[in-house]
Amino acid sequence: MSGTDIQIACTACGATNRLPPGRDPREARCGKCRAALFSGQPADVDGAMFQRQVGRNSIPVLVDVWAPWCGPCRMMAPEFARAAAMLEPGMRLIKLNSEAEPQAAATLGIRGIPTLLLYRGGREIGRQSGAMDAASIAGWARAQLRG
């Protein structure tokens, strides 16, 4: 990151944390709840936490919209977890269960799952449907950020 503080929303409590330049984000903890800000694993979020993550993080946010009954979603889950280990802390990875959060999925215009959504600065900059492996997920996300 550059010489300015980065804003990281905690996936446990939603509090916004400011990290100064030069501080290793992988070692940072939330100032409110003391949870690790990055775990190398995607966080399951509800609709409200999804909004906090997209709106409060100064790093890109990659969202996996999935459902427990979806076979391709279950196949992609460990790959998305591997992608989190590859992409954090430069990117936040979260999972949104479309069955548990149908209103959020409808608002996002989700037509099929699994669907990846990439946000930067609170705006969607990329969308991809279909199961992918970890390398493809990471490659797709990085390509969207360059484009």
C-alpha positions in Angstrom: 0.0 0.0 0.0 1.1 3.6 -0.4 1.9 6.2 2.3 -1.7 6.6 3.4 -3.6 4.6 6.1 -5.8 1.8 4.8 -9.3 1.2 6.2 -10.2 -2.4 7.0 -13.6 -3.5 8.2 -13.6 -6.3 10.8 -15.5 -9.4 9.6 -16.4 -10.2 13.2 -17.9 -7.0 14.5 -18.0 -4.6 11.4 -15.9 -1.9 13.1 -13.6 0.0 10.7 -9.9 -0.1 11.6 -7.2 2.2 10.3 -3.9 0.6 9.5 -0.9 2.9 9.1 1.6 2.3 6.3 4.3 -0.2 7.1 2.2 -2.2 9.5 1.8 -5.8 8.5 -2.0 -6.3 8.1 -1.7 -10.0 8.7 -0.8 -9.3 12.3 -3.4 -6.6 12.9 -6.3 -7.0 15.3 -9.6 -5.2 15.4 -9.5 -2.3 17.9 -13.0 -3.0 19.0 -13.4 -6.8 19.3 -9.7 -7.9 19.1 -10.4 -10.4 16.3 -7.7 -10.9 13.7 -8.4 -8.6 10.7 -7.1 -11.3 8.3 -7.2 -15.0 8.8 -6.3 -16.3 5.3 -9.9 -17.7 5.1 -13.0 -16.1 3.6 -15.6 -14.9 6.1 -19.2 -15.8 6.0 -21.3 -12.7 6.1 -24.9 -11.7 6.2 -26.5 -8.8 4.1 -25.6 -6.1 6.6 -22.0 -7.3 7.0 -21.7 -7.5 3.2 -22.7 -3.8 3.0 -20.1 -2.9 5.7 -17.3 -4.8 4.0 -18.0 -3.4 0.5 -18.5 0.2 1.8 -15.8 0.5 4.5 -12.8 -1.4 3.1 -10.2 0.6 1.2 -8.9 -2.7 -0.2 -10.9 -4.6 -2.9 -13.5 -7.1 -1.7 -14.1 -10.4 -3.5 -17.5 -12.0 -2.8 -18.5 -15.6 -3.4 -22.3 -15.7 -3.7 -23.3 -19.4 -3.0 -25.9 -21.7 -1.5 -25.5 -24.9 0.5 -27.7 -27.0 -1.9 -25.5 -26.0 -4.9 -23.0 -28.7 -5.9 -20.7 -26.5 -7.9 -20.7 -24.0 -4.9 -19.6 -26.8 -2.5 -16.9 -27.9 -5.0 -15.6 -24.3 -5.2 -15.6 -23.6 -1.5 -12.2 -25.1 -0.7 -10.8 -23.3 -3.9 -12.2 -20.0 -2.7 -10.5 -20.6 0.7 -7.2 -21.3 -1.1 -7.6 -18.1 -3.1 -8.1 -16.2 0.2 -4.7 -17.5 1.4 -3.2 -16.3 -2.0 -4.9 -12.8 -2.1 -5.1 -11.6 1.5 -4.2 -9.1 2.9 -4.4 -7.1 -0.4 -8.0 -8.1 -0.9 -10.8 -9.1 1.5 -12.6 -12.4 0.6 -16.1 -13.0 1.9 -18.9 -15.5 1.3 -22.6 -14.5 1.0 -25.2 -17.4 1.3 -27.9 -16.5 -1.2 -30.4 -19.0 0.4 -30.0 -17.3 3.9 -29.8 -13.8 2.4 -32.3 -13.9 -0.5 -33.0 -10.1 -0.4 -29.3 -9.3 -0.7 -28.9 -11.8 -3.6 -32.0 -10.3 -5.3 -30.6 -6.7 -4.9 -27.3 -7.8 -6.4 -29.1 -9.3 -9.4 -27.7 -12.8 -8.8 -29.0 -15.1 -11.6 -26.9 -18.2 -11.0 -24.5 -19.5 -8.4 -21.7 -19.6 -7.7 -21.1 -16.0 -8.7 -18.0 -14.0 -7.9 -18.4 -10.2 -7.4 -15.4 -7.9 -7.1 -15.8 -4.5 -5.5 -13.3 -1.6 -5.3 -14.2 1.7 -3.6 -17.7 0.4 -2.9 -18.5 -0.2 -6.6 -18.8 -3.5 -8.4 -16.0 -3.8 -11.0 -16.3 -7.4 -12.0 -18.7 -10.4 -12.0 -18.1 -14.0 -13.0 -20.4 -17.0 -12.7 -19.4 -20.6 -12.5 -17.1 -22.7 -10.4 -13.3 -22.0 -10.7 -10.2 -23.3 -9.1 -8.0 -21.2 -6.7 -5.5 -20.1 -9.4 -8.4 -19.1 -11.7 -10.1 -17.1 -9.0 -7.0 -15.2 -8.1 -6.1 -14.6 -11.7 -9.5 -13.4 -12.6 -9.6 -11.0 -9.6 -6.1 -9.6 -10.3 -7.0 -9.1 -14.0 -10.2 -7.2 -13.0 -8.1 -4.8 -10.8 -5.7 -4.2 -13.7 -8.5 -3.5 -16.1 
